[in-house]
Protein backbone atom coordinates (compact mmCIF):
# COMPACT_ATOMS: atom_id res chain seq x y z
CA UNK A 1 0.00 0.00 0.00
CA UNK A 2 2.83 2.40 0.94
CA UNK A 3 4.58 1.75 -2.37
CA UNK A 4 1.30 2.41 -4.18
CA UNK A 5 0.85 5.73 -2.36
CA UNK A 6 4.39 6.80 -3.11
CA UNK A 7 4.07 5.93 -6.76
CA UNK A 8 0.73 7.77 -6.97
CA UNK A 9 2.31 10.87 -5.46
CA UNK A 10 5.24 10.66 -7.84
CA UNK A 11 2.84 10.31 -10.76
CA UNK A 12 0.83 13.33 -9.61
CA UNK A 13 4.03 15.38 -9.34
CA UNK A 14 5.01 14.41 -12.87
CA UNK A 15 1.55 15.20 -14.25
CA UNK A 16 1.37 18.61 -12.54
CA UNK A 17 4.91 19.54 -13.58
CA UNK A 18 4.04 18.70 -17.19
CA UNK A 19 1.27 21.33 -17.10
CA UNK A 20 3.35 23.94 -15.27
CA UNK A 21 4.77 26.67 -17.49
CA UNK A 22 8.42 27.45 -16.75
CA UNK A 23 9.93 30.72 -17.94
CA UNK A 24 13.41 32.17 -18.04
CA UNK A 25 14.87 34.88 -15.83
CA UNK A 26 13.73 38.33 -16.98
CA UNK A 27 16.84 40.32 -15.94
CA UNK A 28 19.74 40.60 -18.36
CA UNK A 29 22.41 41.14 -15.71
CA UNK A 30 24.32 38.64 -13.57
CA UNK A 31 24.73 39.01 -9.81
CA UNK A 32 27.95 40.65 -8.61
CA UNK A 33 29.46 39.62 -5.24
CA UNK A 34 30.66 42.38 -2.91
CA UNK A 35 31.67 40.68 0.39
CA UNK A 36 32.35 44.06 2.05
CA UNK A 37 29.41 45.90 0.53
CA UNK A 38 30.18 49.23 -1.11
CA UNK A 39 31.66 52.05 0.95
CA UNK A 40 29.86 51.06 4.16
CA UNK A 41 30.71 50.45 7.79
CA UNK A 42 28.84 47.69 9.64
CA UNK A 43 28.50 47.35 13.41
CA UNK A 44 26.35 45.38 15.85
CA UNK A 45 23.48 47.55 17.13
CA UNK A 46 21.50 44.97 19.18
CA UNK A 47 22.42 41.36 19.99
CA UNK A 48 21.12 38.30 21.85
CA UNK A 49 17.71 38.24 20.16
CA UNK A 50 15.75 35.05 19.49
CA UNK A 51 14.74 34.78 15.82
CA UNK A 52 13.90 38.43 15.16
CA UNK A 53 11.47 38.85 12.27
CA UNK A 54 10.43 42.49 11.89
CA UNK A 55 11.83 45.85 13.01
CA UNK A 56 9.89 49.12 13.14
CA UNK A 57 10.93 52.57 14.33
CA UNK A 58 8.57 54.91 16.18
CA UNK A 59 8.63 58.70 15.69
CA UNK A 60 9.82 59.34 19.26
CA UNK A 61 13.02 57.33 18.75
CA UNK A 62 11.88 54.01 20.18
CA UNK A 63 12.04 50.84 18.09
CA UNK A 64 10.18 47.54 18.31
CA UNK A 65 11.40 44.16 17.11
CA UNK A 66 9.35 40.96 16.96
CA UNK A 67 10.83 37.63 18.09
CA UNK A 68 9.18 34.60 16.51
CA UNK A 69 8.49 32.76 19.80
CA UNK A 70 5.96 35.52 20.60
CA UNK A 71 7.75 38.48 22.13
CA UNK A 72 7.75 42.10 21.00
CA UNK A 73 10.90 43.73 22.35
CA UNK A 74 11.44 47.44 23.00
CA UNK A 75 14.63 49.30 22.09
CA UNK A 76 15.22 52.68 23.75
CA UNK A 77 18.29 54.87 23.19
CA UNK A 78 19.97 52.01 21.34
CA UNK A 79 19.47 49.57 24.23
CA UNK A 80 17.29 46.45 24.32
CA UNK A 81 15.05 46.49 27.38
CA UNK A 82 15.07 43.19 29.29
CA UNK A 83 11.29 42.96 29.75
CA UNK A 84 9.15 42.33 26.65
CA UNK A 85 7.00 45.20 25.40
CA UNK A 86 4.30 42.57 24.86
CA UNK A 87 4.04 38.78 24.97
CA UNK A 88 1.68 37.09 22.48
CA UNK A 89 0.50 33.49 22.69
CA UNK A 90 1.66 32.11 19.34
CA UNK A 91 2.10 28.73 17.69
CA UNK A 92 5.86 28.77 17.27
CA UNK A 93 6.81 25.90 15.00
CA UNK A 94 8.59 25.72 11.64
CA UNK A 95 8.13 29.13 10.03
CA UNK A 96 5.12 29.97 12.21
CA UNK A 97 4.97 32.33 15.18
CA UNK A 98 5.16 36.09 15.62
CA UNK A 99 6.12 37.68 12.31
CA UNK A 100 5.43 41.14 10.88
CA UNK A 101 5.01 44.44 12.71
CA UNK A 102 3.66 47.74 11.37
CA UNK A 103 3.02 51.21 12.80
CA UNK A 104 -0.20 53.16 12.22
CA UNK A 105 0.52 55.86 9.59
CA UNK A 106 -0.92 58.54 11.93
CA UNK A 107 1.12 57.49 14.97
CA UNK A 108 1.27 58.88 17.68
CA UNK A 109 -2.10 60.63 17.21
CA UNK A 110 -3.40 57.11 16.67
CA UNK A 111 -1.06 55.14 18.96
CA UNK A 112 -1.37 51.71 17.40
CA UNK A 113 1.04 48.92 16.44
CA UNK A 114 0.02 45.97 14.26
CA UNK A 115 1.30 42.40 14.50
CA UNK A 116 0.78 39.21 12.48
CA UNK A 117 1.18 35.80 14.08
CA UNK A 118 0.36 32.11 13.91
CA UNK A 119 -1.87 30.51 16.55
CA UNK A 120 -3.55 27.19 17.34
CA UNK A 121 -7.20 26.73 18.32
CA UNK A 122 -8.35 24.44 21.11
CA UNK A 123 -9.27 21.80 18.54
CA UNK A 124 -5.80 21.87 17.01
CA UNK A 125 -6.42 24.01 13.92
CA UNK A 126 -3.71 26.44 12.81
CA UNK A 127 -4.44 29.98 11.62
CA UNK A 128 -2.76 33.35 11.15
CA UNK A 129 -4.24 36.67 12.22
CA UNK A 130 -3.34 40.35 12.38
CA UNK A 131 -4.10 42.28 15.57
CA UNK A 132 -3.89 45.93 16.59
CA UNK A 133 -2.02 46.87 19.77
CA UNK A 134 -2.32 50.08 21.78
CA UNK A 135 1.03 51.64 22.61
CA UNK A 136 1.45 52.54 26.28
CA UNK A 137 5.07 53.63 26.14
CA UNK A 138 6.93 50.79 27.87
CA UNK A 139 4.32 48.19 26.92
CA UNK A 140 1.53 47.39 24.52
CA UNK A 141 -1.97 46.03 25.14
CA UNK A 142 -4.33 44.22 22.80
CA UNK A 143 -6.82 46.50 21.05
CA UNK A 144 -8.65 44.53 18.32
CA UNK A 145 -8.39 41.82 15.68
CA UNK A 146 -7.87 43.30 12.21
CA UNK A 147 -8.21 40.07 10.20
CA UNK A 148 -8.43 36.41 11.23
CA UNK A 149 -8.92 32.88 9.89
CA UNK A 150 -6.01 32.98 7.44
CA UNK A 151 -5.02 29.33 7.19
CA UNK A 152 -1.69 28.64 8.92
CA UNK A 153 0.80 25.79 8.86
CA UNK A 154 4.38 24.86 9.71
CA UNK A 155 5.55 26.46 6.47
CA UNK A 156 4.49 29.26 4.09
CA UNK A 157 2.63 31.65 6.36
CA UNK A 158 3.76 34.81 4.58
CA UNK A 159 3.77 37.25 7.48
CA UNK A 160 4.91 40.67 6.23
CA UNK A 161 2.63 43.61 7.03
CA UNK A 162 3.22 47.23 5.99
CA UNK A 163 1.32 50.44 5.47
CA UNK A 164 1.51 51.87 1.97
CA UNK A 165 1.62 55.50 0.82
CA UNK A 166 -2.20 55.29 0.62
CA UNK A 167 -2.30 54.61 4.40
CA UNK A 168 -3.76 51.15 3.77
CA UNK A 169 -2.44 48.02 5.47
CA UNK A 170 -0.93 45.40 3.15
CA UNK A 171 -0.58 41.81 4.38
CA UNK A 172 1.28 38.92 2.73
CA UNK A 173 -0.07 35.38 3.14
CA UNK A 174 1.48 32.10 2.06
CA UNK A 175 -0.29 29.13 0.49
CA UNK A 176 0.79 26.74 3.31
CA UNK A 177 2.18 24.28 0.72
CA UNK A 178 -1.25 23.98 -0.92
CA UNK A 179 -0.57 25.61 -4.26
CA UNK A 180 -4.18 25.55 -5.42
CA UNK A 181 -5.11 28.09 -2.70
CA UNK A 182 -3.03 30.75 -4.42
CA UNK A 183 -5.40 30.76 -7.42
CA UNK A 184 -8.58 30.52 -5.33
CA UNK A 185 -10.19 33.94 -4.83
CA UNK A 186 -12.34 32.47 -2.06
CA UNK A 187 -9.19 31.78 -0.03
CA UNK A 188 -7.07 34.36 1.82
CA UNK A 189 -3.92 32.29 1.26
CA UNK A 190 -1.27 32.89 -1.37
CA UNK A 191 -2.30 36.53 -1.56
CA UNK A 192 -1.46 40.12 -0.78
CA UNK A 193 -4.36 41.55 1.22
CA UNK A 194 -5.28 45.24 1.62
CA UNK A 195 -7.31 46.68 4.50
CA UNK A 196 -7.97 50.01 6.18
CA UNK A 197 -6.21 50.68 9.51
CA UNK A 198 -9.45 49.59 11.24
CA UNK A 199 -9.66 46.31 9.34
CA UNK A 200 -12.35 47.33 6.86
CA UNK A 201 -12.27 46.41 3.16
CA UNK A 202 -11.41 49.49 1.06
CA UNK A 203 -14.02 50.34 -1.55
CA UNK A 204 -11.39 50.52 -4.31
CA UNK A 205 -10.07 46.98 -3.77
CA UNK A 206 -10.08 45.00 -7.04
CA UNK A 207 -12.53 42.27 -6.00
CA UNK A 208 -15.98 43.07 -4.51
CA UNK A 209 -16.18 42.75 -0.72
CA UNK A 210 -12.75 41.08 -0.61
CA UNK A 211 -9.50 42.06 1.10
CA UNK A 212 -7.53 40.45 -1.77
CA UNK A 213 -5.29 42.88 -3.65
CA UNK A 214 -3.25 40.38 -5.73
CA UNK A 215 -3.04 36.60 -5.96
CA UNK A 216 -1.10 33.67 -7.36
CA UNK A 217 1.65 34.00 -4.72
CA UNK A 218 3.55 31.11 -3.16
CA UNK A 219 5.14 32.59 -0.03
CA UNK A 220 5.45 36.39 -0.26
CA UNK A 221 7.92 37.76 2.27
CA UNK A 222 8.71 41.40 1.59
CA UNK A 223 6.93 44.63 0.61
CA UNK A 224 8.37 47.99 -0.45
CA UNK A 225 7.07 51.02 -2.33
CA UNK A 226 9.14 52.83 -4.94
CA UNK A 227 9.89 56.31 -3.53
CA UNK A 228 9.05 58.12 -6.80
CA UNK A 229 6.45 56.05 -8.64
CA UNK A 230 4.88 54.63 -5.44
CA UNK A 231 4.54 51.26 -7.18
CA UNK A 232 4.49 48.27 -4.81
CA UNK A 233 7.34 45.75 -5.01
CA UNK A 234 7.21 42.28 -3.44
CA UNK A 235 9.69 39.46 -2.72
CA UNK A 236 8.59 35.84 -2.99
CA UNK A 237 10.02 32.39 -2.41
CA UNK A 238 10.02 30.01 -5.36
CA UNK A 239 9.50 26.22 -5.20
CA UNK A 240 11.55 23.99 -2.91
CA UNK A 241 10.66 20.66 -4.49
CA UNK A 242 6.98 20.98 -5.37
CA UNK A 243 6.24 19.58 -8.82
CA UNK A 244 9.91 18.68 -9.12
CA UNK A 245 10.94 22.36 -9.22
CA UNK A 246 13.50 24.29 -7.18
CA UNK A 247 14.75 27.88 -6.88
CA UNK A 248 13.08 30.55 -9.04
CA UNK A 249 12.82 33.08 -6.20
CA UNK A 250 11.28 36.34 -7.35
CA UNK A 251 10.99 40.10 -7.12
CA UNK A 252 7.64 41.35 -8.45
CA UNK A 253 5.97 44.66 -9.14
CA UNK A 254 2.46 44.32 -7.73
CA UNK A 255 -0.52 45.64 -9.67
CA UNK A 256 -4.06 45.79 -8.30
CA UNK A 257 -5.92 42.57 -9.09
CA UNK A 258 -2.87 40.94 -10.69
CA UNK A 259 -2.37 37.17 -10.94
CA UNK A 260 1.26 36.20 -10.33
CA UNK A 261 0.88 32.66 -11.55
CA UNK A 262 1.72 30.23 -8.75
CA UNK A 263 1.49 27.28 -9.10
CA UNK A 264 0.66 27.40 -12.81
CA UNK A 265 3.79 29.28 -13.84
CA UNK A 266 7.28 29.89 -12.46
CA UNK A 267 9.94 32.22 -13.79
CA UNK A 268 8.98 34.74 -16.46
CA UNK A 269 7.31 32.88 -19.36
CA UNK A 270 5.49 35.90 -20.75
CA UNK A 271 2.03 34.31 -20.53
CA UNK A 272 -0.71 36.92 -21.04
CA UNK A 273 -2.84 35.80 -18.08
CA UNK A 274 -0.04 36.23 -15.54
CA UNK A 275 2.32 39.00 -14.47
CA UNK A 276 6.02 38.16 -14.80
CA UNK A 277 8.59 38.96 -12.11
CA UNK A 278 11.27 41.57 -12.84
CA UNK A 279 13.92 39.37 -11.15
CA UNK A 280 14.14 35.58 -11.00
CA UNK A 281 17.01 33.75 -9.29
CA UNK A 282 17.04 30.19 -10.61
CA UNK A 283 19.37 29.11 -7.79
CA UNK A 284 17.68 29.36 -4.41
CA UNK A 285 18.01 32.94 -3.13
CA UNK A 286 15.09 33.13 -0.73
CA UNK A 287 14.34 36.85 -0.35
CA UNK A 288 12.70 38.26 2.77
CA UNK A 289 12.12 41.82 3.99
CA UNK A 290 13.14 44.71 1.76
CA UNK A 291 13.17 48.48 1.44
CA UNK A 292 14.03 51.20 -1.03
CA UNK A 293 17.05 53.23 0.05
CA UNK A 294 18.66 56.03 -1.94
CA UNK A 295 16.70 54.92 -5.00
CA UNK A 296 17.84 51.27 -4.91
CA UNK A 297 15.96 48.20 -3.68
CA UNK A 298 17.70 46.41 -0.79
CA UNK A 299 16.57 42.84 -0.10
CA UNK A 300 17.48 40.66 2.89
CA UNK A 301 17.97 37.01 1.90
CA UNK A 302 17.97 33.86 3.99
CA UNK A 303 19.71 30.76 2.65
CA UNK A 304 21.93 32.84 0.37
CA UNK A 305 23.01 35.01 3.35
CA UNK A 306 23.28 38.22 1.33
CA UNK A 307 21.93 41.72 1.46
CA UNK A 308 21.07 42.28 -2.18
CA UNK A 309 21.06 45.71 -3.81
CA UNK A 310 19.02 45.95 -7.01
CA UNK A 311 19.36 48.98 -9.28
CA UNK A 312 16.19 49.65 -11.24
CA UNK A 313 15.03 52.22 -13.76
CA UNK A 314 11.61 52.69 -15.27
CA UNK A 315 11.29 52.68 -19.05
CA UNK A 316 7.77 53.51 -20.19
CA UNK A 317 5.42 51.33 -18.17
CA UNK A 318 8.08 48.71 -17.37
CA UNK A 319 10.95 48.42 -14.93
CA UNK A 320 14.39 47.37 -16.09
CA UNK A 321 16.94 45.88 -13.70
CA UNK A 322 20.36 47.35 -14.46
CA UNK A 323 22.53 45.84 -11.72
CA UNK A 324 22.29 43.25 -8.92
CA UNK A 325 24.86 43.17 -6.12
CA UNK A 326 25.16 40.59 -3.33
CA UNK A 327 26.59 42.37 -0.32
CA UNK A 328 28.36 40.55 2.55
CA UNK A 329 28.27 37.23 0.62
CA UNK A 330 31.20 35.13 -0.58
CA UNK A 331 29.12 32.86 -2.82
CA UNK A 332 25.45 31.88 -3.11
CA UNK A 333 25.50 29.94 0.19
CA UNK A 334 27.92 31.78 2.50
CA UNK A 335 27.79 35.26 3.93
CA UNK A 336 29.50 37.25 6.67
CA UNK A 337 26.47 37.61 8.91
CA UNK A 338 24.45 34.49 8.12
CA UNK A 339 20.75 34.43 7.31
CA UNK A 340 19.12 37.84 6.94
CA UNK A 341 15.39 38.31 7.63
CA UNK A 342 14.69 42.03 7.27
CA UNK A 343 16.22 45.32 6.21
CA UNK A 344 14.84 48.68 7.37
CA UNK A 345 15.88 52.32 7.07
CA UNK A 346 16.16 53.99 10.46
CA UNK A 347 15.27 57.58 11.35
CA UNK A 348 19.03 58.35 11.38
CA UNK A 349 19.21 57.59 7.66
CA UNK A 350 21.13 54.33 8.14
CA UNK A 351 20.12 50.79 7.22
CA UNK A 352 19.46 48.07 9.79
CA UNK A 353 19.47 44.32 9.05
CA UNK A 354 18.13 41.46 11.18
CA UNK A 355 19.80 38.05 11.27
CA UNK A 356 17.83 34.80 11.49
CA UNK A 357 20.55 32.37 12.55
CA UNK A 358 18.61 30.80 15.44
CA UNK A 359 15.63 29.71 13.33
CA UNK A 360 16.82 26.09 13.02
CA UNK A 361 18.27 26.58 9.55
CA UNK A 362 21.28 28.73 10.35
CA UNK A 363 24.59 28.41 12.18
CA UNK A 364 24.35 30.67 15.24
CA UNK A 365 27.42 32.65 16.24
CA UNK A 366 28.07 34.13 19.70
CA UNK A 367 25.55 36.90 20.37
CA UNK A 368 23.06 35.79 17.71
CA UNK A 369 20.60 36.84 16.69
CA UNK A 370 21.65 40.41 15.97
CA UNK A 371 20.58 43.68 14.41
CA UNK A 372 23.42 45.24 12.42
CA UNK A 373 23.67 48.92 11.64
CA UNK A 374 25.00 49.84 8.18
CA UNK A 375 26.46 53.34 7.86
CA UNK A 376 27.20 54.61 4.36
CA UNK A 377 30.50 56.49 4.26
CA UNK A 378 30.45 59.91 2.66
Secondary structure, 3 states (H helix, E strand, C coil): CHHHHHHHHHHHHHHHHHHCEECECCCCCCEEEECCCCCEEEEEEECCCCCEEEEEECCCCCEEEEECCCEEEEEECCEECCCCCEECCCCCCCCCCEEEEEECCCCCCCCEEEEEEEEECCCCCEEEEEEEEEECCCCEEEEEEEEEEEECCCCCCCCCEEECCCCCEEEEECCCCCHHHHHCCCCCCCEEEEECCCCCCCCCCCCCCCCEEEECCCEEEEEEECCCCCCEEEEEECCECHHHCECCEEEEEECCCCECCCCCEECECCCCCCCCCCEEECCCCCEEEEEEECCEEEEEECCCCCEEEEEEEEECCEEEEEEEEEECECCCCCECCCCEEEEEECCCCCEEEEECCCCCCCCCCCCCCCEEEEEECC
